[in-house]
Amino acid sequence: MGNCLKAHNNDDISLLRGNESSDVLEQPSGPPPPYHHEPSQRAQLYYPSPNVSRPANQLTEEEQIKIAKRLGLISHLPTGIYDGTSKKGKECAICMCDFNVGENLRILPCMHSYHKECIDDWMMRSFTCPSCMEPVDAALLTTYETS
């Protein structure tokens, strides 16, 4: 295989030397400007059904109740802080990033653990473990749905 793009110069060595032409704009030599994080102006999206997302102000009362029940169920799942000593599960299977010491994790009944933010977002769409597809504590789910 190789580079599919044609170079202006057919000399392969010139590709290694970099672009020596004078028509290239020079990059500023100072540090980049500081990063400014501005809070998002978008409303929180909720998922009343797996493939449908809407802001809270566009949900029906029934959908709002369903989401409130989900939030209640999610809050009952245990959380912990990653301490770096675990031999298994050093990576969040949702975002595919390694756990860092001090990060908040949520542990599912099947004992799989994920970044708290990742799994909470997942649970708003599907109440199954992303790794083993086990339902997340069906007994807890039924107690909230019947009340």
Z-matrix of the N, CA and C atoms (Angstrom, degrees):
N
C 1 1.437
C 2 1.515 1 107.26
N 3 1.252 2 116.97 1 -172.22
C 4 1.444 3 120.50 2 179.49
C 5 1.501 4 110.55 3 169.80
N 6 1.296 5 113.66 4 -168.95
C 7 1.450 6 119.82 5 -179.21
C 8 1.525 7 108.74 6 -75.11
N 9 1.318 8 117.55 7 125.74
C 10 1.457 9 122.31 8 -179.26
C 11 1.516 10 112.50 9 -84.64
N 12 1.313 11 116.71 10 -13.30
C 13 1.450 12 120.52 11 -177.68
C 14 1.518 13 110.12 12 -85.69
N 15 1.312 14 117.16 13 139.19
C 16 1.453 15 121.95 14 178.00
C 17 1.521 16 109.12 15 -82.17
N 18 1.294 17 117.19 16 133.42
C 19 1.452 18 121.99 17 175.84
C 20 1.513 19 108.88 18 -89.45
N 21 1.348 20 116.11 19 151.98
C 22 1.459 21 119.47 20 177.36
C 23 1.516 22 110.43 21 -64.61
N 24 1.321 23 116.36 22 -32.31
C 25 1.444 24 122.08 23 -179.64
C 26 1.519 25 106.98 24 -110.86
N 27 1.309 26 118.68 25 127.58
C 28 1.455 27 121.50 26 -177.72
C 29 1.517 28 113.19 27 -78.47
N 30 1.309 29 118.04 28 -0.08
C 31 1.448 30 123.07 29 -179.47
C 32 1.530 31 109.63 30 -80.46
N 33 1.337 32 118.26 31 113.42
C 34 1.453 33 121.80 32 -177.97
C 35 1.521 34 112.79 33 -63.00
N 36 1.309 35 118.20 34 -29.49
C 37 1.460 36 121.73 35 -179.87
C 38 1.525 37 110.05 36 -65.12
N 39 1.339 38 117.66 37 -34.00
C 40 1.464 39 119.43 38 -179.26
C 41 1.531 40 111.24 39 -65.06
N 42 1.315 41 117.81 40 -26.92
C 43 1.460 42 120.76 41 177.04
C 44 1.530 43 110.98 42 -67.48
N 45 1.325 44 116.91 43 -33.76
C 46 1.461 45 121.05 44 179.81
C 47 1.522 46 112.61 45 -75.10
N 48 1.347 47 116.58 46 -31.64
C 49 1.460 48 121.00 47 -178.66
C 50 1.519 49 112.23 48 -73.54
N 51 1.291 50 118.51 49 -18.38
C 52 1.460 51 120.66 50 -176.89
C 53 1.511 52 109.94 51 92.32
N 54 1.302 53 115.54 52 -178.45
C 55 1.451 54 121.30 53 -177.54
C 56 1.519 55 108.85 54 -88.02
N 57 1.321 56 115.97 55 115.33
C 58 1.453 57 121.10 56 -177.68
C 59 1.524 58 111.72 57 -101.45
N 60 1.331 59 117.33 58 6.84
C 61 1.465 60 118.21 59 -176.29
C 62 1.516 61 110.21 60 -73.84
N 63 1.323 62 116.17 61 153.07
C 64 1.460 63 121.04 62 -176.34
C 65 1.521 64 112.22 63 -87.14
N 66 1.349 65 118.33 64 -4.82
C 67 1.451 66 119.50 65 -177.97
C 68 1.531 67 113.02 66 -88.13
N 69 1.315 68 117.60 67 4.57
C 70 1.464 69 121.41 68 178.52
C 71 1.521 70 108.78 69 -83.63
N 72 1.339 71 116.89 70 134.39
C 73 1.461 72 120.67 71 178.19
C 74 1.517 73 110.15 72 -68.89
N 75 1.308 74 116.78 73 137.99
C 76 1.452 75 120.43 74 179.99
C 77 1.518 76 109.84 75 -80.35
N 78 1.314 77 115.49 76 141.01
C 79 1.455 78 121.91 77 178.74
C 80 1.521 79 109.31 78 -82.03
N 81 1.334 80 118.77 79 144.13
C 82 1.462 81 119.50 80 176.68
C 83 1.525 82 109.88 81 -62.78
N 84 1.339 83 115.70 82 143.90
C 85 1.457 84 119.31 83 -175.14
C 86 1.525 85 112.84 84 -87.74
N 87 1.314 86 118.66 85 -13.23
C 88 1.459 87 121.68 86 -178.25
C 89 1.521 88 111.77 87 -80.05
N 90 1.325 89 116.52 88 175.48
C 91 1.467 90 120.17 89 179.13
C 92 1.532 91 110.24 90 -69.75
N 93 1.321 92 116.54 91 157.79
C 94 1.465 93 118.94 92 179.19
C 95 1.528 94 109.77 93 -67.64
N 96 1.329 95 117.01 94 158.34
C 97 1.463 96 118.49 95 178.79
C 98 1.524 97 110.10 96 -64.11
N 99 1.329 98 117.82 97 153.43
C 100 1.464 99 119.86 98 -178.67
C 101 1.517 100 111.07 99 -64.36
N 102 1.311 101 114.65 100 148.61
C 103 1.462 102 121.75 101 179.53
C 104 1.518 103 108.84 102 -78.97
N 105 1.318 104 116.05 103 129.21
C 106 1.460 105 121.11 104 177.35
C 107 1.520 106 108.18 105 -113.15
N 108 1.317 107 115.79 106 114.84
C 109 1.465 108 120.60 107 177.70
C 110 1.516 109 108.36 108 -91.96
N 111 1.319 110 115.31 109 119.26
C 112 1.452 111 119.76 110 176.79
C 113 1.514 112 108.27 111 -107.50
N 114 1.338 113 117.37 112 135.08
C 115 1.468 114 119.28 113 179.69
C 116 1.522 115 111.09 114 -57.77
N 117 1.297 116 114.65 115 143.12
C 118 1.456 117 120.49 116 -178.50
C 119 1.522 118 110.27 117 -67.39
N 120 1.309 119 115.05 118 137.55
C 121 1.454 120 120.63 119 178.15
C 122 1.529 121 111.14 120 -88.62
N 123 1.323 122 116.94 121 -7.68
C 124 1.453 123 119.94 122 -178.46
C 125 1.525 124 110.82 123 -77.04
N 126 1.313 125 115.70 124 146.60
C 127 1.455 126 121.17 125 177.87
C 128 1.524 127 109.44 126 -74.67
N 129 1.330 128 116.12 127 152.16
C 130 1.465 129 122.34 128 176.68
C 131 1.525 130 108.65 129 -61.44
N 132 1.329 131 116.94 130 129.99
C 133 1.457 132 120.58 131 177.50
C 134 1.514 133 109.58 132 -91.76
N 135 1.330 134 115.50 133 139.42
C 136 1.455 135 122.07 134 176.07
C 137 1.512 136 108.65 135 -120.30
N 138 1.319 137 116.04 136 157.73
C 139 1.450 138 122.17 137 -174.90
C 140 1.525 139 109.82 138 -118.65
N 141 1.335 140 117.73 139 90.56
C 142 1.455 141 119.93 140 -179.57
C 143 1.527 142 112.23 141 -67.19
N 144 1.321 143 117.86 142 -25.17
C 145 1.456 144 123.06 143 172.54
C 146 1.525 145 106.91 144 -144.92
N 147 1.336 146 118.75 145 162.44
C 148 1.461 147 121.17 146 -169.51
C 149 1.529 148 116.86 147 -50.60
N 150 1.302 149 119.87 148 -39.62
C 151 1.465 150 120.08 149 -175.84
C 152 1.518 151 113.79 150 -108.52
N 153 1.326 152 117.12 151 15.24
C 154 1.457 153 121.26 152 -177.60
C 155 1.520 154 109.05 153 -122.50
N 156 1.340 155 116.83 154 126.78
C 157 1.462 156 120.52 155 176.48
C 158 1.523 157 108.95 156 -127.94
N 159 1.338 158 114.88 157 138.33
C 160 1.465 159 120.66 158 179.09
C 161 1.521 160 108.99 159 -149.12
N 162 1.343 161 116.95 160 153.61
C 163 1.467 162 119.67 161 173.13
C 164 1.531 163 109.65 162 -67.98
N 165 1.316 164 116.30 163 156.73
C 166 1.467 165 121.81 164 -175.52
C 167 1.522 166 112.36 165 -56.79
N 168 1.334 167 117.75 166 -35.36
C 169 1.465 168 119.24 167 -176.87
C 170 1.526 169 113.42 168 -73.36
N 171 1.338 170 117.64 169 -5.63
C 172 1.462 171 121.08 170 178.11
C 173 1.523 172 112.63 171 -108.72
N 174 1.326 173 117.13 172 7.22
C 175 1.459 174 120.99 173 -179.53
C 176 1.522 175 110.34 174 -89.26
N 177 1.323 176 114.99 175 148.00
C 178 1.464 177 119.07 176 174.18
C 179 1.525 178 108.63 177 -73.88
N 180 1.308 179 116.53 178 166.51
C 181 1.468 180 120.57 179 179.28
C 182 1.523 181 110.60 180 -61.38
N 183 1.322 182 116.63 181 -39.46
C 184 1.471 183 121.10 182 178.78
C 185 1.533 184 110.83 183 -62.65
N 186 1.328 185 116.76 184 -42.95
C 187 1.462 186 120.74 185 179.23
C 188 1.531 187 110.81 186 -66.80
N 189 1.324 188 117.61 187 -38.27
C 190 1.459 189 121.28 188 177.51
C 191 1.526 190 111.17 189 -62.94
N 192 1.319 191 116.81 190 -39.63
C 193 1.473 192 120.92 191 178.24
C 194 1.521 193 110.03 192 -65.88
N 195 1.321 194 117.14 193 -42.85
C 196 1.467 195 121.56 194 178.86
C 197 1.525 196 110.60 195 -60.58
N 198 1.324 197 116.37 196 -43.62
C 199 1.468 198 120.66 197 -179.51
C 200 1.522 199 110.56 198 -68.09
N 201 1.331 200 117.40 199 -39.01
C 202 1.470 201 120.70 200 177.62
C 203 1.530 202 110.31 201 -61.81
N 204 1.329 203 117.32 202 -38.90
C 205 1.475 204 120.57 203 177.03
C 206 1.522 205 110.87 204 -64.63
N 207 1.334 206 116.34 205 -42.11
C 208 1.469 207 119.77 206 178.08
C 209 1.520 208 110.84 207 -61.27
N 210 1.333 209 115.82 208 -45.32
C 211 1.466 210 119.67 209 179.06
C 212 1.519 211 110.77 210 -60.22
N 213 1.323 212 116.67 211 -39.07
C 214 1.457 213 120.74 212 176.94
C 215 1.513 214 112.18 213 -63.46
N 216 1.325 215 116.60 214 -43.07
C 217 1.465 216 120.52 215 178.40
C 218 1.524 217 111.33 216 -64.27
N 219 1.321 218 115.88 217 -44.31
C 220 1.469 219 120.19 218 -179.31
C 221 1.522 220 109.96 219 -60.88
N 222 1.314 221 117.40 220 -39.47
C 223 1.471 222 120.27 221 -178.10
C 224 1.528 223 112.44 222 -66.31
N 225 1.334 224 117.61 223 -18.72
C 226 1.471 225 120.71 224 178.38
C 227 1.528 226 112.87 225 -85.65
N 228 1.312 227 117.78 226 -9.78
C 229 1.466 228 120.27 227 177.61
C 230 1.526 229 108.81 228 -77.32
N 231 1.334 230 117.13 229 137.94
C 232 1.470 231 119.44 230 -175.66
C 233 1.525 232 113.15 231 -67.55
N 234 1.324 233 114.62 232 148.66
C 235 1.459 234 121.97 233 176.08
C 236 1.517 235 109.13 234 -120.29
N 237 1.292 236 116.43 235 164.99
C 238 1.457 237 122.19 236 177.02
C 239 1.511 238 109.65 237 -159.46
N 240 1.296 239 115.18 238 176.75
C 241 1.460 240 121.58 239 178.43
C 242 1.521 241 107.85 240 -116.63
N 243 1.320 242 116.26 241 130.79
C 244 1.466 243 120.97 242 -178.36
C 245 1.523 244 109.44 243 -69.73
N 246 1.334 245 114.94 244 126.89
C 247 1.463 246 119.35 245 -178.15
C 248 1.527 247 113.08 246 -109.03
N 249 1.323 248 117.01 247 -1.34
C 250 1.455 249 120.66 248 176.44
C 251 1.514 250 115.06 249 84.93
N 252 1.333 251 119.11 250 -0.73
C 253 1.457 252 120.92 251 -176.72
C 254 1.526 253 113.47 252 -93.13
N 255 1.313 254 118.40 253 -12.20
C 256 1.458 255 121.71 254 -177.29
C 257 1.523 256 110.47 255 -68.10
N 258 1.325 257 115.59 256 131.33
C 259 1.463 258 120.43 257 178.63
C 260 1.531 259 111.13 258 -81.84
N 261 1.342 260 116.86 259 -30.54
C 262 1.459 261 119.10 260 179.63
C 263 1.516 262 109.25 261 -112.48
N 264 1.295 263 116.29 262 154.83
C 265 1.450 264 121.07 263 177.36
C 266 1.519 265 113.53 264 68.47
N 267 1.316 266 117.75 265 55.58
C 268 1.467 267 121.17 266 178.90
C 269 1.521 268 111.78 267 -91.65
N 270 1.345 269 116.37 268 2.99
C 271 1.456 270 120.30 269 -176.24
C 272 1.522 271 109.72 270 -136.80
N 273 1.319 272 116.38 271 141.74
C 274 1.464 273 122.04 272 175.40
C 275 1.525 274 107.27 273 -78.10
N 276 1.326 275 116.92 274 120.54
C 277 1.462 276 120.69 275 -177.39
C 278 1.518 277 112.66 276 -72.80
N 279 1.321 278 117.89 277 -10.65
C 280 1.463 279 120.45 278 179.63
C 281 1.528 280 110.51 279 -85.82
N 282 1.334 281 117.24 280 -53.83
C 283 1.468 282 120.14 281 -177.98
C 284 1.527 283 112.42 282 -94.43
N 285 1.324 284 116.78 283 -9.96
C 286 1.464 285 123.46 284 179.18
C 287 1.526 286 113.43 285 65.46
N 288 1.341 287 117.69 286 23.76
C 289 1.464 288 122.26 287 177.18
C 290 1.522 289 109.36 288 -103.37
N 291 1.315 290 115.96 289 146.02
C 292 1.458 291 120.45 290 176.57
C 293 1.516 292 109.73 291 -66.75
N 294 1.334 293 115.07 292 147.91
C 295 1.458 294 119.83 293 173.32
C 296 1.520 295 108.37 294 -72.68
N 297 1.317 296 117.00 295 139.30
C 298 1.456 297 122.64 296 174.88
C 299 1.517 298 108.83 297 -108.57
N 300 1.313 299 115.96 298 146.42
C 301 1.458 300 120.93 299 -179.75
C 302 1.528 301 109.06 300 -55.76
N 303 1.333 302 115.01 301 130.84
C 304 1.459 303 121.25 302 178.60
C 305 1.519 304 114.80 303 94.96
N 306 1.339 305 118.06 304 -6.08
C 307 1.465 306 119.83 305 179.65
C 308 1.517 307 110.72 306 -77.34
N 309 1.341 308 115.32 307 147.51
C 310 1.462 309 121.36 308 177.43
C 311 1.518 310 109.88 309 -77.89
N 312 1.334 311 116.04 310 131.10
C 313 1.460 312 122.65 311 177.98
C 314 1.521 313 108.65 312 -120.99
N 315 1.328 314 115.47 313 156.05
C 316 1.453 315 120.67 314 170.47
C 317 1.514 316 106.51 315 -119.71
N 318 1.336 317 115.55 316 135.42
C 319 1.457 318 121.53 317 -177.64
C 320 1.518 319 108.28 318 -108.30
N 321 1.333 320 116.08 319 127.42
C 322 1.454 321 121.45 320 178.96
C 323 1.523 322 109.74 321 -87.31
N 324 1.338 323 118.09 322 162.76
C 325 1.469 324 120.53 323 179.98
C 326 1.528 325 113.68 324 -57.17
N 327 1.339 326 117.79 325 -26.89
C 328 1.468 327 121.39 326 178.33
C 329 1.525 328 111.50 327 -78.85
N 330 1.340 329 116.90 328 1.16
C 331 1.459 330 125.53 329 177.63
C 332 1.530 331 113.99 330 76.80
N 333 1.320 332 118.77 331 10.79
C 334 1.465 333 120.32 332 170.58
C 335 1.516 334 107.62 333 -80.57
N 336 1.322 335 115.99 334 143.80
C 337 1.464 336 119.77 335 -179.66
C 338 1.529 337 110.19 336 -124.58
N 339 1.328 338 114.30 337 148.83
C 340 1.458 339 122.57 338 -175.49
C 341 1.517 340 108.54 339 -143.32
N 342 1.341 341 116.41 340 163.98
C 343 1.460 342 118.98 341 170.38
C 344 1.523 343 106.85 342 -57.62
N 345 1.304 344 116.93 343 138.74
C 346 1.465 345 121.29 344 -177.09
C 347 1.530 346 111.24 345 -57.11
N 348 1.326 347 117.55 346 -45.27
C 349 1.464 348 120.91 347 -178.54
C 350 1.533 349 110.85 348 -65.27
N 351 1.324 350 117.04 349 -39.66
C 352 1.467 351 121.00 350 -178.56
C 353 1.526 352 111.19 351 -64.70
N 354 1.334 353 116.55 352 -50.23
C 355 1.463 354 119.16 353 -175.53
C 356 1.521 355 111.19 354 -73.07
N 357 1.326 356 118.20 355 -32.07
C 358 1.463 357 119.52 356 177.77
C 359 1.530 358 109.86 357 -63.65
N 360 1.319 359 116.51 358 -42.13
C 361 1.459 360 120.53 359 177.08
C 362 1.530 361 110.32 360 -64.04
N 363 1.334 362 117.07 361 -42.35
C 364 1.468 363 122.28 362 178.23
C 365 1.522 364 110.25 363 -60.83
N 366 1.318 365 116.84 364 -44.68
C 367 1.468 366 121.34 365 -177.09
C 368 1.531 367 112.11 366 -65.45
N 369 1.320 368 117.40 367 -24.52
C 370 1.463 369 119.36 368 176.38
C 371 1.527 370 110.94 369 -69.64
N 372 1.333 371 116.64 370 -19.41
C 373 1.467 372 120.90 371 179.62
C 374 1.516 373 112.36 372 -102.36
N 375 1.333 374 116.55 373 -38.33
C 376 1.458 375 120.94 374 -173.96
C 377 1.520 376 109.32 375 -147.11
N 378 1.316 377 117.14 376 132.46
C 379 1.452 378 120.44 377 -178.82
C 380 1.524 379 111.30 378 -96.76
N 381 1.342 380 115.99 379 43.60
C 382 1.457 381 121.82 380 174.93
C 383 1.525 382 108.97 381 -126.39
N 384 1.318 383 116.42 382 153.99
C 385 1.452 384 121.38 383 177.22
C 386 1.529 385 108.85 384 -68.18
N 387 1.331 386 118.59 385 130.12
C 388 1.466 387 119.78 386 -179.70
C 389 1.523 388 113.81 387 -67.04
N 390 1.326 389 117.86 388 -20.37
C 391 1.464 390 120.33 389 -178.16
C 392 1.522 391 112.94 390 -89.26
N 393 1.346 392 116.91 391 -47.41
C 394 1.463 393 119.64 392 -174.76
C 395 1.530 394 113.39 393 -112.68
N 396 1.325 395 117.01 394 -3.10
C 397 1.463 396 124.21 395 177.73
C 398 1.540 397 113.51 396 63.24
N 399 1.321 398 117.02 397 17.51
C 400 1.470 399 120.82 398 175.80
C 401 1.521 400 108.88 399 -72.52
N 402 1.344 401 117.35 400 140.12
C 403 1.462 402 118.73 401 175.01
C 404 1.525 403 109.62 402 -63.70
N 405 1.310 404 116.18 403 143.11
C 406 1.462 405 120.24 404 -177.48
C 407 1.519 406 109.03 405 -85.89
N 408 1.307 407 115.06 406 104.85
C 409 1.459 408 124.79 407 175.05
C 410 1.526 409 113.51 408 41.15
N 411 1.324 410 115.33 409 72.10
C 412 1.461 411 121.25 410 -178.75
C 413 1.528 412 112.19 411 -57.76
N 414 1.321 413 118.50 412 -31.11
C 415 1.468 414 120.55 413 179.66
C 416 1.530 415 110.65 414 -64.53
N 417 1.330 416 116.42 415 -42.12
C 418 1.458 417 120.31 416 178.04
C 419 1.528 418 110.23 417 -65.62
N 420 1.327 419 116.87 418 -39.53
C 421 1.451 420 121.64 419 179.31
C 422 1.525 421 111.06 420 -61.22
N 423 1.345 422 117.98 421 -43.52
C 424 1.463 423 120.52 422 -177.94
C 425 1.521 424 112.13 423 -67.57
N 426 1.310 425 118.37 424 -33.43
C 427 1.461 426 119.13 425 179.66
C 428 1.523 427 111.18 426 -66.36
N 429 1.311 428 117.48 427 -33.95
C 430 1.464 429 119.87 428 178.95
C 431 1.525 430 111.79 429 -78.22
N 432 1.337 431 117.48 430 -33.91
C 433 1.462 432 119.72 431 -177.86
C 434 1.516 433 112.18 432 -74.84
N 435 1.321 434 118.89 433 -27.76
C 436 1.455 435 120.68 434 -178.04
C 437 1.527 436 112.60 435 -84.60
N 438 1.318 437 117.29 436 -17.24
C 439 1.465 438 118.72 437 -178.50
C 440 1.506 439 112.92 438 -86.73
